[in-house]
Amino acid sequence: MNRRSFLKSCAAAGALPLLPACFSPKGYVANGKVRLALCGIGCQGLYDLKECLKFPQLFELVALCDIRPEQMKPYPGKRCYASLTEMLEQEELDILDICLPTYLHCEYTTKMLRAGKHVLCEKPMALNSAQCEEMLAVAKE
């Protein structure tokens, strides 16, 4: 089952309101919403962004991050960053949705995990099994 099917199943079962507690590092979230940021506003990032905006009662989209500022212009009410490091310094978030090219998944995922954040990483997880092992080891720290 993929993430989209899971969310649709939760919505059909009436369980969608319970999801914020699943993603919060402390078991609770501010205002009952998951504070979400998106990194990579390309094809997959735009899709995830639009899906997230369908559930304003569950998700607070706190920031967008992309090295191409023009990708974020259609969302003027959102805080935008060209640097993940800067976004981490400025924003309080619960989860980062990584929608970057595969070769960046390991670097960005491990950076976020070490910062104590939850990560949603698009598939494929990484370029090779060594990167996957590294990501898993950091997640277990």
Salt bridges, closest charged atoms under 4 A:
ASP48 OD2 - ARG3 NH2 3.06
ASP48 OD1 - ARG4 NH2 3.64
GLU51 OE2 - LYS54 NZ 2.93
ASP66 OD1 - ARG68 NE 2.96
GLU91 OE2 - ARG79 NE 2.63
ASP94 OD1 - ARG35 NH2 2.73
GLU122 OE2 - ARG3 NH2 2.93
